[in-house]
Amino acid sequence: MSKICQITGKKSMVGNNVSHSLRRTKRTFDVNLFTKKFYYVEEDCWIVLKVSAAGLRIINRIGLDAALKQAVSKGYVDWKDIAVIG
C-alpha cells in the first residue's frame, strides 16, 4: 500500500531542495504516517489503518466510525481495503 492516509487522503508532495547557491533538485515531502491498530466497536473487531497525525486528531475528535464513513464517502478508502484482525 502506498504512502497515503486512509482517513484524510493526504499523500506525498513533490518540491525542491534549494541550496545556498539556489540550485534546485527534486525531493519529496512525505506524510507523517503511522500504522495504527484501532478497536472498531460497531463490528466488534480490531482494524489496522495507515493514518497521518491529522487523521489521528480527526478520529479523536469525531470518532472512528464517523471518520471511516467520511473517508469512504470522499473516496479515500474502501471498506475492502481496511485490514480486519480477528
Buried (B, 14 or more C-beta within 10 A) or exposed (E): EEEBBBBBBBBEEEEEEEEEEEEEEEEEEEBEBEEBEBEBEEEEEEBBBBBBEBBBEBBEEEEBEEBBEBBBEEEBBEEEEBEEEE
